[in-house]
């Protein structure tokens, strides 16, 4: 794992923790409405974690590799 990927995962975890805190804070203040900011933080954290863990890396299929060799 590269330093950038580790940093990306750390930021993703921090954003996830902030989203949970913000969402719970909003639930205490108004039980009927959620926090739109918390949901946005959840989405950004999920994208960062997926990318940092390599879920969006390009992995060519064997047929693509064979086409490149030809």
Rosetta blueprint (number, residue, H / E / L):
1 X L
2 X L
3 X H
4 X H
5 X H
6 X H
7 X H
8 X H
9 X H
10 X H
11 X H
12 X H
13 X H
14 X H
15 X H
16 X H
17 X H
18 X H
19 X H
20 X H
21 X H
22 X H
23 X H
24 X H
25 X H
26 X H
27 X H
28 X H
29 X H
30 X L
31 X L
32 X L
33 X L
34 X L
35 X L
36 X H
37 X H
38 X H
39 X H
40 X H
41 X H
42 X H
43 X H
44 X H
45 X H
46 X H
47 X H
48 X H
49 X H
50 X H
51 X H
52 X H
53 X L
54 X L
55 X L
56 X L
57 X L
58 X L
59 X L
60 X L
61 X L
62 X H
63 X H
64 X H
65 X H
66 X H
67 X H
68 X H
69 X H
70 X L
